[in-house]
Amino acid sequence: MTDRQHCIADFRETARRRLPRFVFDFIDGGSGTENTLAENRSALDRIRLLGSAPTDVSSCSQAVSLFGQNYDMPILIGPTGLAGAAWPRGDKELARAAAAHNIPFVMSTAATATMEEVAVSGSGTKWFQLYIFKDRAVSKRLVSKARSLGFGALEVTVDNAIPGRRLRDARNGFSLPFRWTPAKLASLAAHPGWSLQTALAGPPRLEVMAAELGLEKADTIAELMQAQLDPSVDWEDIKWVRDAWDGPLIVKGVLDPGQVSKAWDIGVDGLVISNHGGRQLDGAIATIDILPEFRAEAGSKLTLLVDSGFRTGSDIARALALGADAVQIGRATLYALACGGEESVSRALSILKSELTVAQMLMGARTINDFGPSMVRCHPAPGTFEPVSAAAGARRRAGPLSLVTESRQGALP
Ligand SMILES: Cc1cc2nc3c(=O)[nH]c(=O)nc-3n(C[C@H](O)[C@H](O)[C@H](O)COP(=O)(O)O)c2cc1C
């Protein structure tokens, strides 16, 4: 099946056909009007790349170092809950594929495998994504477990004070555990491959949360999260995690560059600029549009990861040019997972790598550090293309943190 897919859009289409609708929609959907889901794509598409021929690109590298570890490319598989709905034991398959490509895999708190299982899936680096639960003792236990199992970094997700309203899930009657309505049973019959596989493996369970919280059933995953997540979480709680975890600490789900100095002050090492793939705040800004401001605020002090909407190597080149150290992937590898488990995910990663190679060579970036804002143009208004301000987009600005007061003209809209 895997040789039929030549880009992430092909994997998405195969996943759409293979998965029952309520599962595909859970993965594919966004919140509210899905305005941000769409904007993540259109913002990336608005940015144009400058080919820089002729440049000697006979020798190129995608090697990147994150928190002192060397990886083969500036891509991470980000945390996605309920991956087992796409493929049995999906988290383990994702971890193994990431290991084969020497990139980090970020395990979700809402994983469908245990932390012990994921820790030994493939020989690669695993990070753990933490939710701060109302019961802090649970989160603290997860932090200790992540440390003892050798997870290399912690990503604390902060954009879940309240779950986004995911209308596709509501309309499809998406529930945990799955509740078999006539519509869902009809969908099962229409997708025998997935149905048989899931019947043999057993329905996916949120293993980490079930072990710690003894989950009751919930009508939607959003309701489940709402019952457990704490809307009072603020920077004091991140400080609390900082004190409990001595490895690299990353805060995931920020969109306001004003948060950079707060993160820095309490010893956070990195940020994931994310709108949760358009699944939380409907109407949120596309992450590629705000990335240059984050880089201008952070200078060289914080590692900046970005996600939401990235589907091609050219998208990743855009993020690198505008100041990201690496890009986290959400749905792209989930679509692939649904098509054929680890093998398909590995192939999707190879495709992204090849696409990035093409972009990199044609843009004249011999190494990842050669990407810069001068390599892109964008148009804030239809038909108007302007250069991105070099100061706003500079990947690494030396010196102390500075509040950017310069004119926003020329920066991304
Ligand atoms: C099905 C699904 C489940 C997700 N579960 C989590 C999660 O458990 N924790 C988390 O921090 N983010 C979660 N996310 C958000 C992703 O980590 C990431 O921010 C988002 O998918 C990036 O957008 P993209 O899918 O367009 O690449 C999930 C996303 C999807 C699509």
The ligand as an SDF file (V2000), in Angstrom:
LIG
                    3D

 31 33  0  0  0  0  0  0  0  0999 V2000
   -5.5250   13.5510   16.6000 C   0  0  0  0  0  0  0  0  0  0  0  0
   -4.6890   14.5520   17.3300 C   0  0  0  0  0  0  0  0  0  0  0  0
   -4.4200   14.3780   18.6750 C   0  0  0  0  0  0  0  0  0  0  0  0
   -3.6270   15.3050   19.3630 C   0  0  0  0  0  0  0  0  0  0  0  0
   -3.3270   15.0800   20.6720 N   0  0  0  0  0  0  0  0  0  0  0  0
   -2.4950   15.9200   21.3200 C   0  0  0  0  0  0  0  0  0  0  0  0
   -2.0760   15.6370   22.6480 C   0  0  0  0  0  0  0  0  0  0  0  0
   -2.4380   14.6270   23.2350 O   0  0  0  0  0  0  0  0  0  0  0  0
   -1.2560   16.5290   23.2450 N   0  0  0  0  0  0  0  0  0  0  0  0
   -0.8110   17.6720   22.6100 C   0  0  0  0  0  0  0  0  0  0  0  0
   -0.0680   18.4430   23.1980 O   0  0  0  0  0  0  0  0  0  0  0  0
   -1.1850   17.9410   21.3430 N   0  0  0  0  0  0  0  0  0  0  0  0
   -1.9900   17.0850   20.6890 C   0  0  0  0  0  0  0  0  0  0  0  0
   -2.3460   17.3450   19.3910 N   0  0  0  0  0  0  0  0  0  0  0  0
   -1.8020   18.5380   18.7150 C   0  0  0  0  0  0  0  0  0  0  0  0
   -0.4840   18.2010   18.0250 C   0  0  0  0  0  0  0  0  0  0  0  0
    0.5530   17.9420   18.9270 O   0  0  0  0  0  0  0  0  0  0  0  0
   -0.0300   19.3580   17.1280 C   0  0  0  0  0  0  0  0  0  0  0  0
   -0.0040   20.5460   17.8880 O   0  0  0  0  0  0  0  0  0  0  0  0
   -0.8970   19.5450   15.9020 C   0  0  0  0  0  0  0  0  0  0  0  0
   -1.3680   18.3190   15.4200 O   0  0  0  0  0  0  0  0  0  0  0  0
   -0.0750   20.2460   14.8330 C   0  0  0  0  0  0  0  0  0  0  0  0
   -0.8320   20.4800   13.6940 O   0  0  0  0  0  0  0  0  0  0  0  0
   -0.8220   19.5410   12.3940 P   0  0  0  0  0  0  0  0  0  0  0  0
   -1.6260   18.3430   12.7680 O   0  0  0  0  0  0  0  0  0  0  0  0
   -1.4560   20.3750   11.3690 O   0  0  0  0  0  0  0  0  0  0  0  0
    0.6190   19.1650   12.1060 O   0  0  0  0  0  0  0  0  0  0  0  0
   -3.1310   16.4380   18.6890 C   0  0  0  0  0  0  0  0  0  0  0  0
   -3.4170   16.6080   17.3370 C   0  0  0  0  0  0  0  0  0  0  0  0
   -4.1700   15.6860   16.6550 C   0  0  0  0  0  0  0  0  0  0  0  0
   -4.4200   15.8880   15.1900 C   0  0  0  0  0  0  0  0  0  0  0  0
  1  2  1  0
  2  3  1  0
  2 30  2  0
  3  4  2  0
  4  5  1  0
  4 28  1  0
  5  6  2  0
  6  7  1  0
  6 13  1  0
  7  8  2  0
  7  9  1  0
  9 10  1  0
 10 11  2  0
 10 12  1  0
 12 13  2  0
 13 14  1  0
 14 15  1  0
 14 28  1  0
 15 16  1  0
 16 17  1  0
 16 18  1  0
 18 19  1  0
 18 20  1  0
 20 21  1  0
 20 22  1  0
 22 23  1  0
 23 24  1  0
 24 25  2  0
 24 26  1  0
 24 27  1  0
 28 29  2  0
 29 30  1  0
 30 31  1  0
M  END
$$$$
